[in-house]
Amino acid sequence: MPIFEYKCPACGRITEKLVKNASVKSPACDACGHKKTEKLISGFAPQVKHSPAPAQPACRDCSNAGCPHSGM
C-alpha cells in the first residue's frame, strides 16, 4: 500500500496517509478538520548500496611477518 502526502489548504499542515486505493478521495485534515486536503507529489528515497572498499595493495617494503601496514 502506498503512502501519500496531503496538505491542508486551510491550516497548511502536511500529513502522510497509508492509502489502500489511489483513487480514494482526499482525507479530511487531522489538525483542523477541513473537509478536503490536496494530494502532494512526493519524491522517493532510493537506497544506495556502496561497494566494498578496495583491498590494500601488498606491502613490498616489509616482510609479511610483523608488517605495520597489514593490520596483523
Secondary structure, DSSP 8 states (H G I E B T S, - for coil): --EEEEE-TTT--EEEEE-S-TTS-----TTT--S--EE--------------------SSS-STT-TTTT-
